[in-house]
Amino acid sequence: MIEAKEQYEKRKTYYERRFSSLTPMINRLSNLRLVTFLAGSGLAGFFYFRNDGSLGISIGVLTVILFAVMVIWHQTLKRRQSYLRLLYENYDQALKRLADEWKCFRDAGDDFIDPAHPYSSDLDLFGYGSLFQWINTAKTYKGREMLKEWLSEPPVETGLIIEKQEAIKELGKNLAWRQRFLAEASLTKRRLSSPKGIIEWAKMFDATYLRLEVLILARAVPIITTLFLVLYLTTNRVTFWYPLTGFVIQALILLAGKQRGKMLNEVYSFRESIKVYEKMLERFEKRSFQSKYLQSLQKGLLNRDGKSASVQIKRLAWLSELIASRNNSMFLFINILTLWDIQCMISLESWKEKSGSSLGRWVDTIAELEALSSLSIIHFDHKGWIFPEITPHKSGIVAVKLGHPLLRESVCNDLSIEERSGILLITGSNMSGKSTLLRTVGINLVLAYVGAPVYAKEFSCSILQIYTCMRVSDNLGENISSFYAELLRIKQIVSASKTQTNIFFLLDEIFKGTNSQDRHAGAKVLIQQLSNAGAMGMVSTHDLELGNIERESDRKIRNYHFREYYKHDQIHFDYKLRPGISTTRNAMYLIKMAGIDVDTLSQDVKKV
């Protein structure tokens, strides 16, 4: 972490200096541009009205050229400064992440929160203080979606996880490339919308515009009309009716396609996204990578004719700029004279024929790179974390010094959950760390399955389907109580255990919405049923009587506990997991700390 901090600070300072150095240059150029325009205009007018028209016109033309060059130069410097500002902000955000200030990041993935998901809400994958908020750097719509899918979908096959691990290792080392790649996606003025519309548009190829007769008509008719117009204006060989007839014919041709304008406007609406995709793909294509996963992504960046994705996207971006000219006040005349809309449609349909079916794959490639880059942050920032071993032939989880990745000062524990002893029963007093341990195991499994490092000294696991029942609350809109909602989650886990062989569950204080006798009986039956079905998992409980299950199950269910200690009339926890049943309780002490007279309460209870 110290090494990462030093690199972040060094690069942040560098880009801050570069950004600041451009400010006076931009200001001077802005002033020079104004002086050039005023001086040039004044001189041109002076000589023109002094009967030296040729010199005045020459100065005027030179002024316009110089002014245009300075405008372009000024815009280039402004864009460069904006890019440097984004790089500075990227490194500043990286430092905030290291300083544990990441909960202020704006994108927490609140739109991905799904209480019905088997585990995402319980494991804090999305929302304030979530795994997504901690690592996400994706800026495109699809990139955010991709990271969300990887975190919340069931794990994939072992081979693909290992390939992702190698890709994340390589991207983790390429800090500068990752930050520049991220900055390209941030250059747009507004948040990128869903690319679904442009992807569907690209697939709808209309061969009509590429037919030979259409091509000849679209090219020949404007040339003939323009020729008649020139002849009418420069000679007496043709009358006004010739160019007018051509205009009318071309206007009728344009009116024949009612849907054309809608299709062109759709492309225009995505022009900012297209430009971003172009820059991101170009940066990825120019980089050489060693990992198999990244190389396979690069190989997919070709169209039907073998041309690179960035070149094809650049052409689409250029076409979108041509379409943007339709908003010009003079466009109606130009459109009729040149059949501009038809020319654009021919170019677009030609583009779609060659590359339209590939656009969706290219956008997905960008999304995967953003997701991988987000996950590679963990590897760069935490060199001491390890990439887990995925064990396809040995079911279970074995961890040494396992900690919670979202807790700055997480206490680490060892644990082993395997087929012959697949369920851990965790007892302990309030606030001792039971729920945190369950979430620690769950969130590290999620990281393992997306190819990321985990917070542990050693970690191996098989492919397991995760289910949790931890945070359950009322749903007033559907008239569901918290107890019934808990039953629905339990039912989901039981049903899965009957049809799948790789279930891993995390249950926190199950059946807490009923009386102690029913809670004990129900929990005991549930744990035994899940054990008999071959499911593995962890159960936290205050019910110490459940500890008898270890002996009854022949240690297929094992007891572990957390404990607390008291010092100077204060309660303390070491959050260390120990074998056996808890021997301490702290509820009455905590009640006393809340200001309730425990002695009076005990006397009143005895009277009753």
C-alpha positions in Angstrom: 0.0 0.0 0.0 2.9 2.4 0.7 4.4 1.8 -2.7 1.0 2.5 -4.4 0.6 5.7 -2.4 4.0 6.9 -3.4 3.2 6.3 -7.1 -0.2 8.0 -6.8 1.2 11.1 -5.1 4.1 11.4 -7.6 1.8 11.1 -10.7 -0.9 13.4 -9.1 1.8 16.1 -8.5 3.1 15.7 -12.1 -0.3 16.2 -13.7 -1.1 19.0 -11.4 2.0 20.8 -12.6 1.3 20.0 -16.3 -2.3 21.3 -15.9 -1.2 24.6 -14.3 1.5 25.2 -16.9 -1.1 25.3 -19.7 -3.2 27.9 -18.0 -1.0 31.0 -18.8 -0.4 29.7 -22.3 -4.1 29.4 -23.0 -4.8 32.9 -21.6 -2.0 34.4 -23.7 -3.3 32.6 -26.8 -6.8 33.8 -26.1 -5.6 37.5 -25.9 -3.4 37.1 -29.0 -6.4 35.7 -30.9 -8.4 38.8 -30.1 -5.6 41.2 -30.9 -5.0 39.4 -34.2 -8.6 39.6 -35.2 -8.9 43.3 -34.3 -5.6 44.3 -35.8 -6.1 42.3 -38.9 -9.6 43.5 -39.5 -8.5 47.1 -39.0 -5.6 46.9 -41.4 -7.7 45.1 -44.0 -10.4 47.7 -43.8 -7.8 50.6 -43.8 -6.1 49.4 -47.0 -9.3 48.4 -48.7 -11.0 51.8 -48.3 -7.7 53.5 -49.3 -8.3 52.1 -52.8 -5.7 49.3 -52.3 -8.3 46.5 -52.5 -6.0 43.7 -53.3 -3.7 44.4 -50.3 -6.8 44.8 -48.0 -8.3 41.5 -49.2 -4.9 39.7 -48.8 -4.6 41.0 -45.2 -8.2 40.0 -44.5 -7.6 36.4 -45.8 -4.4 36.1 -43.9 -6.2 37.4 -40.7 -8.9 34.8 -41.1 -6.3 32.0 -41.6 -4.3 33.1 -38.6 -7.4 33.4 -36.5 -8.6 30.0 -37.5 -5.2 28.4 -36.7 -5.2 30.1 -33.3 -8.8 28.9 -32.6 -7.8 25.3 -33.4 -4.7 25.7 -31.3 -6.6 27.1 -28.4 -9.2 24.3 -28.5 -6.4 21.7 -28.7 -4.8 23.2 -25.6 -8.1 23.3 -23.8 -8.8 19.7 -24.6 -5.3 18.8 -23.5 -5.8 20.6 -20.2 -9.2 18.9 -19.7 -7.4 15.5 -20.2 -4.7 16.4 -17.7 -7.4 17.5 -15.2 -9.1 14.1 -15.5 -5.8 12.3 -14.9 -5.1 14.4 -11.9 -8.6 13.6 -10.6 -8.1 9.9 -11.2 -4.9 9.8 -9.0 -6.6 12.0 -6.4 -9.4 9.4 -6.2 -6.9 6.6 -6.0 -5.3 8.3 -3.0 -8.7 8.8 -1.3 -9.3 5.1 -1.8 -6.1 4.3 0.0 -7.0 6.7 2.8 -10.3 4.9 3.3 -12.2 8.0 2.0 -13.9 6.0 -0.8 -17.4 6.2 0.7 -17.6 9.8 -0.7 -17.4 8.4 -4.3 -20.5 9.4 -6.2 -21.1 6.1 -8.0 -22.1 3.6 -5.3 -24.1 1.4 -7.7 -27.4 2.2 -5.9 -29.3 1.3 -9.1 -28.0 -2.3 -8.8 -29.4 -2.9 -5.4 -31.7 -6.0 -5.5 -33.1 -7.3 -2.2 -34.3 -10.4 -4.0 -30.8 -11.4 -5.2 -29.4 -14.5 -3.5 -26.5 -12.7 -1.8 -25.7 -9.2 -3.2 -27.5 -7.1 -0.5 -26.3 -9.2 2.4 -22.7 -9.0 1.2 -22.7 -5.2 0.5 -21.9 -5.5 -3.2 -23.9 -2.4 -4.2 -25.0 0.8 -2.5 -23.3 3.1 0.1 -20.2 1.6 1.6 -20.2 -1.3 -0.9 -17.7 -3.3 -2.9 -18.8 -1.6 -6.1 -18.3 1.9 -4.6 -14.9 0.9 -3.4 -13.4 -0.4 -6.7 -15.6 0.8 -9.6 -13.9 3.1 -12.1 -16.1 2.2 -15.1 -17.5 5.3 -16.8 -19.5 3.8 -19.7 -23.0 2.4 -19.2 -22.0 -1.0 -20.4 -18.8 -1.0 -18.2 -20.8 -0.5 -15.0 -23.2 -3.2 -16.1 -20.4 -5.6 -16.8 -18.8 -5.1 -13.4 -22.3 -5.5 -11.8 -22.9 -8.8 -13.7 -19.5 -10.2 -12.8 -20.0 -9.5 -9.1 -23.6 -10.7 -8.9 -23.8 -13.6 -11.3 -23.0 -17.3 -10.4 -19.3 -18.1 -10.8 -18.0 -19.3 -14.2 -15.7 -22.3 -15.0 -12.3 -22.5 -13.4 -10.4 -21.9 -16.6 -12.0 -18.6 -17.2 -11.4 -17.4 -13.7 -7.7 -18.2 -14.0 -7.5 -16.3 -17.3 -9.1 -13.3 -15.6 -6.6 -13.5 -12.8 -3.7 -13.2 -15.3 -5.4 -10.3 -17.0 -5.9 -8.5 -13.7 -2.3 -9.1 -12.7 -1.1 -7.6 -16.0 -3.5 -4.6 -15.9 -2.5 -4.0 -12.2 1.1 -3.4 -13.3 0.0 -1.0 -16.1 -1.1 1.9 -13.9 -0.4 4.7 -16.4 -2.3 2.9 -19.2 -5.3 2.2 -16.9 -5.6 5.8 -15.8 -5.4 7.1 -19.4 -7.9 4.5 -20.5 -10.2 5.7 -17.8 -9.7 9.4 -18.7 -10.8 8.7 -22.3 -14.2 7.6 -21.0 -14.5 10.7 -18.8 -13.9 13.3 -21.6 -17.6 13.3 -22.5 -19.6 16.2 -21.0 -22.5 13.9 -19.8 -22.9 10.4 -18.5 -22.9 7.9 -21.3 -26.3 6.3 -21.9 -27.2 2.7 -22.8 -25.7 1.7 -26.1 -28.6 -0.7 -26.8 -30.1 1.7 -29.3 -27.0 2.2 -31.4 -26.2 -1.5 -31.3 -29.7 -2.4 -32.5 -29.5 0.3 -35.2 -26.2 -1.2 -36.4 -27.7 -4.6 -36.8 -30.6 -3.4 -39.0 -28.9 -3.3 -42.4 -30.9 -2.0 -45.3 -29.4 -3.1 -48.6 -31.7 -0.8 -50.6 -29.2 2.1 -50.4 -26.4 0.0 -51.7 -28.1 -1.2 -54.9 -26.3 -0.1 -58.0 -29.2 1.9 -59.4 -29.6 3.8 -56.1 -25.9 4.6 -56.0 -25.9 5.8 -59.6 -29.0 8.0 -59.0 -27.6 9.4 -55.7 -24.3 10.4 -57.3 -25.5 11.4 -60.8 -28.6 13.5 -60.1 -26.8 16.1 -57.8 -24.0 16.4 -60.3 -26.4 17.1 -63.2 -28.4 19.6 -61.1 -25.2 21.4 -59.9 -24.0 21.5 -63.5 -27.2 23.1 -64.7 -27.0 25.7 -61.9 -23.4 26.6 -62.8 -24.3 26.9 -66.5 -27.3 29.1 -65.6 -25.3 31.4 -63.4 -22.3 31.7 -65.8 -23.7 31.4 -69.3 -26.9 31.8 -71.3 -26.9 28.3 -72.6 -29.6 27.0 -70.1 -32.7 28.6 -68.6 -33.7 28.8 -65.0 -36.1 25.8 -65.4 -33.2 23.3 -65.8 -31.7 23.7 -62.3 -35.2 24.3 -60.8 -36.4 21.0 -62.3 -33.4 19.3 -60.8 -34.2 20.8 -57.4 -37.8 19.7 -57.5 -36.8 16.1 -58.5 -34.3 15.9 -55.7 -36.7 17.4 -53.1 -39.2 14.7 -54.1 -36.6 12.0 -53.7 -35.8 13.3 -50.2 -39.5 13.4 -49.3 -39.9 9.8 -50.3 -38.0 8.5 -47.2 -40.0 9.4 -44.1 -38.0 7.3 -41.7 -34.6 8.5 -43.0 -34.5 11.6 -40.8 -35.3 9.5 -37.7 -32.5 7.0 -38.4 -30.0 9.8 -39.0 -31.0 11.6 -35.8 -30.6 8.4 -33.9 -26.9 8.2 -35.0 -26.4 11.8 -34.2 -27.8 11.3 -30.6 -25.0 8.8 -29.9 -22.1 10.8 -31.4 -20.5 11.5 -27.9 -20.5 7.8 -27.0 -19.1 6.9 -30.4 -16.2 9.3 -30.0 -15.5 7.8 -26.5 -15.5 4.3 -27.9 -13.2 5.3 -30.7 -10.5 6.7 -28.3 -10.8 3.8 -25.8 -10.5 1.1 -28.5 -7.6 2.9 -30.1 -5.7 3.0 -26.8 -6.4 -0.7 -26.3 -5.4 -1.7 -29.8 -2.0 0.1 -29.6 -1.0 -1.7 -26.4 0.7 -5.1 -26.4 -0.5 -7.5 -23.8 0.7 -10.9 -22.7 -2.3 -12.5 -20.9 -4.4 -14.9 -22.9 -7.7 -13.1 -21.9 -6.5 -9.7 -23.1 -5.1 -11.1 -26.3 -8.4 -12.8 -27.1 -10.2 -9.5 -26.6 -7.8 -7.8 -29.0 -8.3 -10.5 -31.6 -12.1 -9.7 -31.5 -11.5 -6.1 -32.5 -11.7 -6.7 -36.3 -14.6 -6.3 -38.7 -15.6 -8.6 -41.6 -12.9 -7.2 -43.8 -10.2 -7.4 -41.1 -10.1 -3.7 -40.4 -9.5 -2.6 -36.8 -12.4 -1.6 -34.6 -10.9 1.9 -33.8 -10.6 2.7 -37.5 -14.2 1.6 -38.1 -15.5 3.5 -35.1 -13.6 6.6 -36.2 -15.4 6.4 -39.6 -18.7 6.1 -37.8 -17.8 9.1 -35.6 -16.9 11.1 -38.8 -20.3 10.2 -40.3 -22.0 11.3 -37.1 -20.3 14.7 -37.5 -21.5 14.9 -41.1 -25.0 14.2 -39.9 -24.6 16.9 -37.3 -24.5 19.4 -40.2 -28.2 18.8 -40.7 -28.8 21.3 -37.8 -27.2 24.1 -39.8 -29.6 26.8 -41.0 -28.3 26.5 -44.5 -28.8 22.7 -44.5 -32.1 22.6 -46.4 -30.5 24.1 -49.5 -27.4 21.9 -49.3 -29.5 18.8 -48.6 -31.6 19.3 -51.7 -28.6 20.2 -53.9 -26.4 17.3 -52.8 -29.0 14.8 -51.6 -27.0 14.9 -48.3 -29.4 12.6 -46.4 -29.1 10.0 -49.1 -25.3 10.2 -49.2 -25.2 9.8 -45.4 -27.5 6.8 -45.6 -25.4 5.2 -48.3 -22.3 5.7 -46.1 -24.0 4.4 -43.0 -25.5 1.4 -44.6 -22.1 0.6 -46.2 -20.6 0.9 -42.7 -23.3 -1.3 -41.2 -22.7 -4.0 -43.9 -19.1 -4.3 -42.9 -19.0 -3.5 -39.2 -22.6 -3.3 -37.9 -22.8 -6.8 -36.5 -19.5 -6.3 -34.7 -20.4 -3.1 -32.8 -22.0 -4.9 -29.9 -18.9 -7.1 -29.4 -16.6 -4.0 -29.5 -18.7 -2.2 -26.9 -18.6 -5.4 -24.7 -14.8 -5.4 -25.1 -14.6 -1.9 -23.7 -17.0 -2.9 -20.9 -14.8 -5.9 -20.0 -11.7 -3.8 -20.0 -13.4 -1.3 -17.6 -14.4 -4.1 -15.3 -11.0 -5.7 -15.3 -9.3 -2.3 -14.7 -11.6 -1.8 -11.7 -10.7 -5.1 -10.2 -7.0 -4.6 -11.0 -7.0 -1.7 -8.5 -7.2 -4.2 -5.7 -4.0 -5.9 -7.0 -2.1 -2.7 -7.4 -3.2 -1.2 -4.0 -2.8 -4.3 -1.9 0.3 -6.3 -3.0 0.0 -8.5 0.1 -3.3 -9.9 -0.9 -3.2 -13.2 -2.9 -4.9 -14.6 -5.9 -6.9 -17.6 -4.7 -6.4 -21.1 -5.9 -9.6 -22.5 -7.6 -9.8 -26.2 -6.8 -12.2 -28.0 -9.2 -11.6 -31.5 -7.7 -11.9 -30.6 -4.0 -15.0 -29.0 -2.7 -14.9 -26.4 0.0 -13.0 -23.3 1.3 -9.7 -23.2 3.2 -8.4 -19.8 4.3 -5.5 -18.5 6.4 -5.6 -15.0 7.8 -8.8 -14.1 6.1 -10.0 -10.5 6.4 -12.8 -8.3 5.2 -11.6 -6.2 2.2 -13.8 -3.2 3.0 -12.7 -2.9 6.6 -9.5 -0.9 7.1 -8.4 -2.6 10.3 -9.9 -6.0 9.8 -9.1 -8.8 12.2 -8.0 -11.9 10.2 -9.1 -15.5 11.0 -8.3 -19.0 9.7 -11.1 -21.3 8.7 -11.7 -24.6 6.9 -15.0 -25.7 5.4 -14.8 -29.0 3.5 -17.2 -31.8 2.5 -16.5 -34.0 5.5 -17.2 -31.0 7.9 -19.1 -28.6 5.7 -21.1 -26.5 8.2 -19.7 -24.1 10.9 -22.0 -23.1 13.7 -20.8 -19.7 15.0 -21.8 -18.7 18.5 -20.9 -15.6 20.5 -22.2 -12.6 22.3 -23.6 -9.4 20.7 -21.2 -7.4 18.6 -18.5 -10.1 18.9 -18.0 -10.4 15.1 -20.2 -13.3 14.0 -22.0 -11.4 11.2 -18.8 -9.8 10.0 -17.1 -13.2 9.7 -20.0 -14.5 7.5 -19.7 -11.4 5.2 -15.9 -11.7 5.2 -16.1 -15.2 3.7 -18.9 -14.3 1.3 -17.4 -11.2 -0.2 -14.0 -12.9 -0.6 -15.7 -15.7 -2.5 -17.2 -13.1 -4.8 -13.8 -11.6 -5.4 -12.3 -15.0 -6.0 -14.9 -15.9 -8.7 -14.3 -12.7 -10.7 -10.6 -13.3 -10.8 -9.6 -10.6 -8.2 -7.2 -11.0 -5.3 -8.7 -11.8 -1.9 -7.7 -10.4 1.6 -5.9 -13.5 2.9 -2.5 -15.0 3.3 -3.7 -18.3 1.7 -7.1 -19.0 0.1 -8.4 -21.9 -1.9 -12.0 -22.7 -2.9 -14.1 -24.7 -5.3 -16.9 -23.3 -7.5 -19.8 -22.8 -5.1 -23.2 -21.2 -5.5 -23.7 -18.6 -2.8 -26.9 -18.0 -0.9 -27.4 -15.8 2.1 -30.1 -15.0 4.7 -28.8 -12.2 6.8 -30.5 -8.8 6.4 -34.2 -9.5 6.1 -36.8 -6.8 6.6 -40.5 -6.1 6.2 -41.9 -5.4 2.8 -45.0 -3.2 3.5 -45.7 -2.8 -0.2 -46.3 -6.5 -0.6 -47.6 -7.0 3.0 -44.7 -9.3 3.9 -43.4 -9.5 7.5 -39.7 -9.9 8.2 -40.3 -13.4 9.5 -42.1 -14.4 6.4 -39.5 -12.8 4.2 -36.8 -14.8 6.1 -38.8 -18.0 5.4 -38.9 -17.2 1.7 -35.1 -16.9 1.6 -34.7 -20.1 3.6 -37.0 -21.8 1.2 -34.9 -20.6 -1.7 -31.8 -22.2 -0.1 -33.5 -25.5 0.7 -34.8 -25.8 -2.8 -31.4 -25.1 -4.3 -29.8 -27.7 -2.0 -32.2 -30.4 -3.4 -31.2 -29.7 -7.1 -27.6 -28.6 -6.8 -24.5 -30.2 -5.3 -22.4 -27.1 -4.8 -24.4 -24.9 -2.4 -22.7 -22.6 0.0 -25.0 -20.7 2.5 -24.5 -18.0 5.1 -27.3 -17.8 7.7 -27.3 -15.1 10.4 -29.5 -15.5 13.4 -32.2 -17.5 11.6 -35.8 -17.5 12.8 -35.2 -14.6 15.1 -38.8 -13.5 14.5 -40.4 -16.3 16.6 -40.2 -17.6 20.1 -37.1 -19.3 21.5 -38.5 -22.8 21.5 -39.7 -22.7 17.9 -36.5 -20.9 16.8 -34.3 -23.6 18.3 -36.3 -26.5 16.9 -36.6 -24.9 13.4 -32.9 -24.0 13.2 -31.9 -27.5 14.3 -34.0 -29.2 11.6 -32.9 -26.7 8.9 -29.2 -27.2 9.7 -29.5 -31.0 9.7 -31.5 -30.9 6.5 -28.9 -28.8 4.7 -26.1 -31.0 6.0 -27.8 -34.2 4.8 -28.2 -32.6 1.4 -24.5 -32.0 1.1 -24.6 -28.2 1.3 -21.8 -26.3 3.0 -22.0 -23.1 4.9 -21.9 -21.0 8.1 -24.6 -20.3 10.6 -24.4 -17.7 13.3 -26.6 -17.9 16.4 -27.2 -16.9 20.0 -28.8 -20.2 20.7 -26.0 -22.1 22.6 -28.2 -25.2 22.8 -27.6 -25.7 19.1 -24.1 -26.7 19.9 -25.2 -30.2 20.6 -25.6 -30.7 16.8 -21.8 -31.2 16.5 -21.9 -34.4 18.5 -25.1 -35.6 16.9 -23.8 -35.0 13.4 -20.5 -36.8 14.0 -18.7 -33.5 13.5 -20.1 -32.8 10.0 -21.3 -29.6 11.8 -18.6 -28.0 13.9 -18.8 -25.4 16.7 -16.8 -22.2 16.7 -17.3 -19.0 18.7 -16.2 -15.5 19.5 -15.7 -14.1 23.0 -15.5 -10.8 24.7 -13.6 -9.6 27.8 -14.0 -6.7 30.3 -11.5 -4.2 31.4 -12.0 -1.1 33.5 -15.8 -1.7 33.3 -15.6 -1.6 29.5 -16.5 -4.4 27.1 -13.8 -5.4 24.5 -13.7 -7.8 21.6 -10.7 -9.4 19.9 -12.8 -10.8 17.0 -10.8 -14.0 16.9 -12.5 -17.2 15.9 -12.1 -20.1 18.3 -13.3 -23.7 18.3 -16.1 -24.7 20.6 -19.3 -23.2 21.9 -19.3 -19.6 23.4 -19.2 -19.5 27.2 -19.9 -15.9 27.7 -22.9 -13.6 27.3 -23.1 -9.8 27.3 -26.7 -8.9 26.7 -27.4 -7.7 30.2 -24.2 -5.7 30.3 -25.1 -3.9 27.1 -28.6 -3.2 28.5 -27.0 -1.7 31.5 -24.8 0.4 29.3 -27.9 1.8 27.7 -29.0 3.3 31.0 -31.5 0.6 32.1 -31.5 -0.4 35.8 -30.7 -4.1 35.4 -31.1 -4.9 39.1 -34.6 -3.4 39.3 -35.5 -5.1 36.0 -34.4 -8.5 37.4 -36.4 -8.0 40.6 -39.5 -7.1 38.5 -39.0 -10.2 36.4 -38.8 -12.4 39.5 -42.1 -10.9 40.9 -43.9 -11.7 37.7 
